[in-house]
Amino acid sequence: MLRLDKLTKTYKTGDQALKAVELEIPQGQVVALIGPSGAGKSTLIRCINRLVEPTSGKVWLGDTELTELGAGALRRERRRMGMIFQEYALVERLTVMENVLSGRLGYVGFWRSLTRRFPQKDVDEAFRLLDRVGLVHMADKRADELSGGQRQRVGICRALIQDPALLLVDEPTASLDPKTSRQIMRLICELCAERGLAAIINIHDVALAQMFVARVIGLRAGAVEFDGPPDALTPDVLTTIYGEEDWVATIDKVEDEEDTLDPEAVA
Ligand SMILES: Nc1ncnc2c1ncn2[C@@H]1O[C@H](COP(=O)(O)OP(=O)(O)OP(=O)(O)O)[C@@H](O)[C@H]1O
């Protein structure tokens, strides 16, 4: 459903962030993207929806080649790609509900979006999503009154209300404590499974990636160094991906606890 064909990005500074990356992700598959700082993970995610313009190569979403689209067609195709950010990217002074509904702005007409009057079915869906992530009781709270984990849940709802075919997730847990990080990763993976959604999750934490996804892609210096199941990430493979970086410290963070969504923590 997503195919990258010799995707290359060279920034104006001369940094070659992606080197002819080839990748195919079937519908419903959740993939973790790991690799050291500067490996090109964010660039890869952003080249897919062309927030960063690729230098060469092709991106296919289903039968559509995203890399050849003009501005209008690209805007329409971007609806099919929900994005979740490290820093949540919520509008602080708007309510939780308004932030979720802003995920529909690509669909509603100009005047409606200006006055923020959304169709009832969008509002109903926003309530359903907030209920699913345990935040329905906070629908009227302002975004700046929420904890980090709650903000990320709102960010997830905003991406899902787009009804995307693919989720692009950029460091969703980088600003969160370890327990909340696991809850958020679990939530993203569960929602993808429920909806048959494919996702690429850029994640620093190798242990978290190993806990939740069936396929890991390791980037190093803009190239795919590893592509396989989490248990194939042997110490040798990790050393190849991370070089001299002390990945052992990352792995040591694994705690084998089963923390389900705790309503107390969510509230
Ligand atoms: N806007 C930019 N202009 C110039 N070079 C850039 C830009 N953004 C990223 N780069 C360079 O491209 C390479 C890949 O960066 P990128 O942010 O994609 O890596 P990353 O794996 O996401 O890193 P991190 O884990 O630290 O976020 C790096 O060498 C970086 O310096």
The ligand as an SDF file (V2000), in Angstrom:
LIG
                    3D

 31 33  0  0  0  0  0  0  0  0999 V2000
   16.2890   21.1740    7.1880 N   0  0  0  0  0  0  0  0  0  0  0  0
   17.4750   20.5910    7.0480 C   0  0  0  0  0  0  0  0  0  0  0  0
   18.4710   21.2090    6.3920 N   0  0  0  0  0  0  0  0  0  0  0  0
   19.6770   20.6210    6.2340 C   0  0  0  0  0  0  0  0  0  0  0  0
   19.9930   19.3990    6.7030 N   0  0  0  0  0  0  0  0  0  0  0  0
   19.0490   18.7350    7.3670 C   0  0  0  0  0  0  0  0  0  0  0  0
   17.7400   19.2930    7.5920 C   0  0  0  0  0  0  0  0  0  0  0  0
   17.0050   18.3930    8.2850 N   0  0  0  0  0  0  0  0  0  0  0  0
   17.8040   17.3280    8.5050 C   0  0  0  0  0  0  0  0  0  0  0  0
   19.0390   17.5320    7.9570 N   0  0  0  0  0  0  0  0  0  0  0  0
   20.1730   16.5930    7.9790 C   0  0  0  0  0  0  0  0  0  0  0  0
   19.7310   15.3730    7.3820 O   0  0  0  0  0  0  0  0  0  0  0  0
   20.2400   14.2540    8.1020 C   0  0  0  0  0  0  0  0  0  0  0  0
   19.0870   13.4130    8.6220 C   0  0  0  0  0  0  0  0  0  0  0  0
   18.3390   14.1560    9.5810 O   0  0  0  0  0  0  0  0  0  0  0  0
   16.9820   13.6140   10.2300 P   0  0  0  0  0  0  0  0  0  0  0  0
   16.4640   14.6820   11.1160 O   0  0  0  0  0  0  0  0  0  0  0  0
   16.0950   13.0900    9.1700 O   0  0  0  0  0  0  0  0  0  0  0  0
   17.5470   12.3870   11.0870 O   0  0  0  0  0  0  0  0  0  0  0  0
   16.8620   11.5870   12.2810 P   0  0  0  0  0  0  0  0  0  0  0  0
   17.2800   10.1680   12.1020 O   0  0  0  0  0  0  0  0  0  0  0  0
   15.4050   11.8780   12.3150 O   0  0  0  0  0  0  0  0  0  0  0  0
   17.5800   12.2140   13.5450 O   0  0  0  0  0  0  0  0  0  0  0  0
   17.0310   12.4230   15.0470 P   0  0  0  0  0  0  0  0  0  0  0  0
   16.7980   11.0580   15.5850 O   0  0  0  0  0  0  0  0  0  0  0  0
   18.1520   13.1320   15.7340 O   0  0  0  0  0  0  0  0  0  0  0  0
   15.7850   13.2500   14.9480 O   0  0  0  0  0  0  0  0  0  0  0  0
   21.1360   14.8410    9.2060 C   0  0  0  0  0  0  0  0  0  0  0  0
   22.4490   14.8440    8.7280 O   0  0  0  0  0  0  0  0  0  0  0  0
   20.6180   16.2490    9.3740 C   0  0  0  0  0  0  0  0  0  0  0  0
   21.6240   17.1000    9.8050 O   0  0  0  0  0  0  0  0  0  0  0  0
  1  2  1  0
  2  3  1  0
  2  7  2  0
  3  4  2  0
  4  5  1  0
  5  6  2  0
  6  7  1  0
  6 10  1  0
  7  8  1  0
  8  9  2  0
  9 10  1  0
 10 11  1  0
 11 12  1  0
 11 30  1  0
 12 13  1  0
 13 14  1  0
 13 28  1  0
 14 15  1  0
 15 16  1  0
 16 17  2  0
 16 18  1  0
 16 19  1  0
 19 20  1  0
 20 21  2  0
 20 22  1  0
 20 23  1  0
 23 24  1  0
 24 25  2  0
 24 26  1  0
 24 27  1  0
 28 29  1  0
 28 30  1  0
 30 31  1  0
M  END
$$$$
